[in-house]
Amino acid sequence: MKKLCLLFLMIVVFYSGVQAQDFRLGVKGGVNVASIGAADNANFDPRISFHLGGLVEIPLVGKFAIQPELLYSSQGAKQGYYNLVFDSNIKSITKLDYINVPIMGKYYIIKSLSIELGPQIGFLISAKNKYENFDESGVIDEKDFYNTIDFSVGIGASYRLDNGVFFSLRFNKGISNINNYNFDYYLVDGDPIDGPYYDYDVNHNKRNNVLQLSAGYTF
């Protein structure tokens, strides 16, 4: 965490020395509509959560600018399915908390309206699964089941008022596999104890997808 903050400050200091009269510091926060894309077509539903952090906008040439950010972002998904083993409906909420560092390239279409595109690196700080079925409920720590680093690409737009207040809409599309869990499927034929089983080694490919609606202030 300290290294991330130091990197963010180094970017600010470097560019402020070049164009100290033009760059903007700011804060932002808002709503996440988060989901998980899975290669096995698992039935994930969106999870509503939030993000919060800071940014610096650095003018480049003409209508172009670059905007590094440092954000806390709560992501994940919801899921409901029928479990044959326990003969019950299971509901679960996967909560994945990240420190994200997007670096967005911006182009101003007009004075206040900009479009943005850029990479984002995320650092997982917490992964928990809250589940419930007919018999019980609880929370499981699943951090070991997920990769600690996540890569995505963000695309969006932002509108800033003259007083420094701005609003933005961004979609972050995951491009790296967040799953780090290899497990076995056991398919039982006949009697659950005496019947034969088949062992499959599976590593599901899962990616974060997050729609963000933000409001903030630059000064």
SVG drawing of the C-alpha trace seen along z (x, -y; Angstrom):
<svg xmlns="http://www.w3.org/2000/svg" viewBox="-34 -28 44 78">
<polyline fill="none" stroke="black" stroke-width="0.4" points="0.0,0.0 2.8,-2.4 4.5,-1.6 1.3,-2.4 0.9,-5.8 4.6,-6.6 4.2,-5.8 1.1,-8.0 2.9,-10.9 6.0,-10.5 3.8,-10.8 2.2,-13.9 5.5,-15.6 7.1,-14.7 4.4,-16.2 3.7,-19.2 7.3,-20.3 6.5,-20.4 3.1,-22.1 2.5,-23.2 0.1,-25.9 -2.3,-23.5 -2.6,-20.2 -5.6,-19.4 -5.9,-17.4 -9.2,-15.8 -11.2,-13.3 -14.0,-11.0 -16.4,-8.4 -19.4,-6.6 -21.3,-3.4 -19.9,-0.1 -22.1,2.3 -19.7,5.2 -19.8,8.7 -17.6,11.6 -17.2,13.0 -16.6,16.8 -15.4,19.1 -17.7,21.9 -20.7,19.6 -21.4,19.6 -24.6,17.8 -23.2,14.6 -25.4,11.7 -24.2,8.0 -23.2,6.8 -23.9,3.1 -21.0,1.6 -18.8,-1.5 -15.4,-3.1 -13.5,-6.0 -10.2,-7.7 -8.1,-10.5 -6.7,-11.6 -4.5,-14.0 -5.2,-15.4 -2.1,-16.4 -2.5,-18.3 -0.4,-17.1 -0.6,-18.5 -3.7,-20.3 -6.9,-18.6 -5.1,-15.6 -4.5,-14.9 -3.5,-11.9 -5.2,-11.1 -3.6,-8.7 -5.9,-7.6 -5.6,-5.7 -9.0,-4.1 -10.4,-1.7 -12.9,0.4 -15.3,3.0 -16.2,5.5 -17.3,9.2 -20.7,10.7 -23.7,12.5 -24.6,16.1 -27.5,18.5 -27.5,22.2 -28.8,25.6 -26.4,28.0 -27.0,31.6 -24.8,32.8 -26.6,30.9 -30.0,31.0 -30.6,27.3 -30.5,23.9 -27.4,21.9 -27.0,18.1 -23.6,16.5 -22.0,13.0 -18.4,12.8 -16.8,9.6 -13.5,8.7 -11.8,5.5 -9.0,3.9 -6.7,0.9 -6.9,-0.1 -4.5,-2.3 -6.0,-3.4 -4.0,-5.6 -6.5,-7.1 -5.7,-9.0 -8.2,-11.8 -9.3,-13.7 -11.5,-16.8 -14.3,-16.9 -15.4,-20.2 -14.2,-22.3 -16.0,-20.4 -16.6,-17.0 -13.9,-14.4 -13.6,-10.7 -11.1,-8.4 -9.3,-5.2 -6.5,-3.5 -5.1,-0.5 -5.7,0.3 -3.8,2.5 -5.6,3.8 -4.1,5.2 -6.4,7.5 -6.6,6.7 -9.6,8.9 -11.7,11.7 -14.7,13.1 -17.7,15.2 -21.0,14.8 -23.2,17.8 -26.6,19.1 -28.7,22.2 -31.6,23.9 -29.4,25.1 -26.7,22.5 -25.0,19.3 -21.6,17.8 -18.6,16.0 -15.5,17.7 -12.1,16.0 -11.2,16.8 -8.2,14.6 -6.0,17.6 -8.4,18.6 -7.8,15.4 -4.7,13.8 -3.4,10.8 -3.0,8.7 -5.7,7.9 -5.4,6.1 -8.2,4.4 -8.9,1.7 -11.2,-1.2 -13.2,-3.3 -15.6,-6.1 -16.5,-9.8 -16.4,-12.7 -18.2,-16.1 -16.7,-18.8 -18.6,-22.0 -16.9,-25.3 -16.9,-25.1 -14.7,-21.9 -17.5,-19.4 -17.5,-16.5 -19.4,-13.4 -18.1,-10.4 -19.2,-7.0 -16.6,-4.3 -16.5,-0.6 -13.6,1.5 -13.2,4.7 -11.0,7.4 -8.3,8.9 -6.6,11.2 -7.7,14.3 -8.5,13.5 -9.0,17.1 -6.2,19.0 -8.1,22.1 -7.5,25.5 -10.1,28.1 -11.5,31.5 -14.8,32.5 -16.1,35.9 -18.8,37.4 -20.4,40.3 -22.1,43.1 -24.5,45.1 -23.9,45.5 -22.2,42.3 -19.7,44.4 -19.0,47.5 -19.6,46.1 -16.7,45.1 -15.7,41.4 -13.8,39.3 -11.3,36.7 -11.0,33.5 -8.5,30.8 -10.2,27.5 -9.0,23.8 -11.9,21.6 -11.1,18.5 -12.8,15.5 -12.5,11.8 -13.7,8.7 -16.2,6.4 -17.2,3.2 -19.4,0.3 -18.6,-2.8 -20.8,-5.9 -18.7,-8.6 -19.0,-12.2 -16.0,-14.2 -14.3,-17.6 -11.0,-18.9 -9.1,-22.0"/>
</svg>
